[in-house]
Amino acid sequence: MDDQNDFFCCCDCRYEFCQLINELIEDIKHLESETVRTRYELSRHLQYPYDEYLRSDILSDLGRRYSDHPAYQVYIQLLYNNQDPMETDEWCEHICRLANVHDDSEY
C-alpha cells in the first residue's frame, strides 16, 4: 500500500475502524447514562428550586454528535444501515426513561 488512500480503502481496515468507533460509541452511551443517573440523584439532595432546575436540564450538554463527520458517515453506513446509533428511538427512549428515574440498567 503506497499511499494513505489505499490504506483507508482496504475493506478490512474500514471494518476495523468501524469496530473501534462502535466501541467508542458504546462508551459514550454508558457515560451519558451515568451522567443522567448522577444528575437525577444529585437533584434529590438539592433544595427547591435548584432541584427542579437540575431536573429540567438533566439531558443538557451530553455527548457531542458526529453525524456530520465523513468517517462517522462511513461507520453508520457500514454497521447500521445509515441510522445513527446515538439517534435511534431505542436510545432516545432509554435516556428519557433515565431522566424520569426509570432505570432499566441497559447501559
Residue pairs with C-beta under 8 A, 6 or more apart in sequence:
1 7
1 10
7 13
8 14
14 74
14 78
15 78
17 71
17 75
18 74
18 75
18 78
18 79
21 71
21 72
21 75
22 75
22 79
22 85
25 85
25 86
26 107
28 63
28 86
29 85
29 86
29 91
29 107
30 107
31 63
32 62
32 63
32 95
32 107
33 94
33 95
33 98
33 106
33 107
35 62
36 58
36 59
36 62
36 95
36 98
36 99
37 98
37 103
39 54
39 55
39 58
40 55
40 58
40 98
40 99
40 101
42 54
43 51
43 52
43 54
43 55
43 58
44 51
46 54
55 99
58 99
59 95
59 96
59 99
62 95
63 86
65 84
65 86
65 87
66 72
67 73
67 76
67 84
67 87
76 82
76 83
76 84
76 85
85 91
94 104
94 106
94 107
97 103
97 104
98 104
